[in-house]
């Protein structure tokens, strides 16, 4: 079973529609299944150093059309409850709840009412936060818990948590990487995440909002192909006889 691969542009478009289109046009030729952008809370953009990171509604309309015409899903990681109606008007395919917004009941309830798939980050959440969230909303079948750690280090990835969370809550678990070593994406396959999410950035020397852990655009095609192919290696867990498929070399 293949995980759903989601390339997260996040805010790495830098508020530039042409750059955002470059991401989409490059990603549409890869094996990613979805492409997402991030819309933060209104107060975030009021900070002088962040106000340039806004894309217009017309830009999102155009990006959505390009993504859907390529047969891929359009997603929004959203923190602004007032923007949900606009993105619903675009028939957004999936949403992501970021940081610790799983504790924001108003945002969560409005997103769940859309009936769309909701990927819920656990990156800054306590065990109690997750317990409370699942207890309140597990009657809803359209959310996925996202195991992620806000750390660049391999030692902090804790991939076994994917299996632990799935067994504890009996809901799908996805994996979102913030590790600078993209090989953890391949390792995560052994824990069968429902989705694998990774950030992407342009192929230049600019420092992006999501930078050290983002994969350069030029590398996404090969990495996404590898993930799809390596998914086949996980198997079913049952030992089966398949016969000898190895061709011996004639001497």
N, C-alpha and C positions, 0 to 999 in steps of 0.2 A: 504494500500500500504506500503510495507516494504521499509525503506531507505537502501541504499547500505552501508554496514559496512566495513570500511577500517581500518585495524590495521597498524599503522605507526611504523615501526622499526626505521626509521630515521637514525641516526648515533649511535644508541644504540647497534649496533653490535661490536663497539669498534675496527673495523678493523680486527676482528677475524672471519674467514670463518666458523669455527666450531660453534662459538656462533651464527652466522647468521643462520646456518642450524638448530640449536636448536630452534630458534624463529619460523622458517618456519615449522618444523616438529610438534611443539606444536600447532601452529595456524591452521594447516591444519585439525585438529580434532575439531575445533570450528565452530561456525556459521558465522564467518566473511566472507565477499565476496571477499575481496581483501587484499593484503599485499604489503606495499610500503617501499622503502628504499630512502635515501636522498643522492644526489650528489651535493656538494657545488661547488662554483667557484674555479678555480685553486689557486687563491691567498689565499684562506682560508686554504688550506692544506700546504702552505708554512710557516705557523706559527708553531714554534717548538712544541707547546702544542697540535697541531691539526693534525700533519702529520701522526700520527699512525691510523687515522680514515678512511683510504682508503681501499676499497676492490678491488681485482683484477678483470679484465674482465672475467677471467675464473670462479671466484667465482659467479659473476652475472649470467653467463650462467647456472651454476649448480643450483643456487637458482631459476632462472626462470623456469627451467625444473621441479623442485620439486613442485613449486607453481602451475604450470599449470596442472601437473599430478594429483593434488588434486582437480581440478575443480575450482580453485580460480584464481583471476586476479592478474597480476604482475604489480606493478606501481613504478614510479620513480618521486620523488620530485627533480627537477633539476634546477641548477643555472648556469651550465657550458654549453654554447651553443655548444662547440666543442665535447661534449659527446652525443649529440642527435642522430647523425648518428649511433653510436655504439648501443645505446639502441633501435633504430629502427630496426637494424639488428637482435635483439632478439624478434622483434614483441611485444614490450611492450604494455600492454593493455591500460594504462592511465598514464598521467603525472600530476604533481602538480607544479604550479608556487608559490614560497615561498616568504615570507617577503614582500618587496615592488617591486618585479620584474615585476609586471604588467605594470610598467612604462618603462621596457626594451623592446622597440619595436622589436629589432632584435631577441631576445629570443622568444618573444610571437609569432611573425610571423612565425618563423621556426617551433615552436611547433604546431601551428594551421595548418600548411601545412601537418603535419603527418596524419591529419584526425582522430586522436585519441581523446578521451575525455580528456579535460584539466581542472583541478580544480585550480581555481585562488584565492589565498589567499588575503584577504583584511586586514590582521592583522596589517600592518604598513602603510596602505593607507589612504589618506584623501578622503573626499567626492568628491573633484574635480578629484582626481586620478581615482576613480571608474567611475565617469561621463565620463571622457575622454576615458577610456578603453572601456566602453560599446558603446560609440558613434563611436569609430574607428572599433570595431570588432563585433558588434552585428549582422552583416550579416552572421557570422559564427555560426553554430548551435551546435558546439561541445565543448563549454566551460560552466563551472559551476562556479559561484561566491561562495567562501567559507567564510562564516562569522566566524571569530575567533578573540579573544582578547588575546594579549600576557600578561596575568595576571593569577595568581593562584586563585584569589578571586572570590567567587560566585557573589558578588555584581557587578563585572565587566563583567559578561558573556553577559548581554544584549540580552537575547534570542529573545526578540520581534523584534530585527533587522532582523531576518530571514524572518519574514512576511513582514516587511517594505521593505527590499531589493527586494523581489520577486515582490511585487506590483509596486515598483518604476521602475524596469528595465525589468520586464516580462521575466526573465530568471530563470532557476533552481538555487536554493540556497542550499548549503550544510553547515554543522556545524562542525567545528574543535575545540575540547576542549583542553584548557591549564589549566583547573581548577583542583585543587587537589581533589575536591569532585566529584567523578565519577557519582554521582546521577544526575548531570546536563545533562548527556547523556540521561537519561530517560525523564527528563523534556523537552528536546529539541523536543521530538516526537510530542508534542502538536502543534509545529509550522511547522511540516511536511517537514523537510529538505530532499533534494534529496539524500544526503549521510551524514553519521556520521563518522567522523575521530577521532581516539584516539591513543595516543602513548602507546607503550608497552615496558616493560623492564624485564630483567631476574630476577629470584627469589633469589636475594642475596643482600649483603650489599654494593656493589660497587655503587659509584655515577656516574650516566650515563649522557651523554650530555643533554638528555631530561629525567629528573628524577622525580621531585615532582609531575608532572601532568601525569606521565606514569602509566599504569595499569600493575601490575605484571602478568607474564604469567599464573600463576596458577589460576588467577581470570577471565581470558578472556572468558573461556568457559561458565561460569555461567552468566557473564554480557552480552555477545553477545546473549545468549539464552533469557535472560530477555528482551533485547531490541526488539528482534523479536516478542516475545509474547505480550509485552506491545504495540507494534505497532497496534495490533488489537483493542486496547481500544480507539484509536483516533476516529474511525468511520467516518461517512460522514458529520456530522453536521445536518442531517435531522432527526427529531424525527419520529420513526417508531414503530408501535405496533408489538411486538414479542411474546406476550403471557407470561404466567408465567412459567419460567424455574426453579423456586426454589422448591425443594422438601420439603414439610413440615414434621417436625418430629412428628411421632406418639407418643402420650403420653399415 
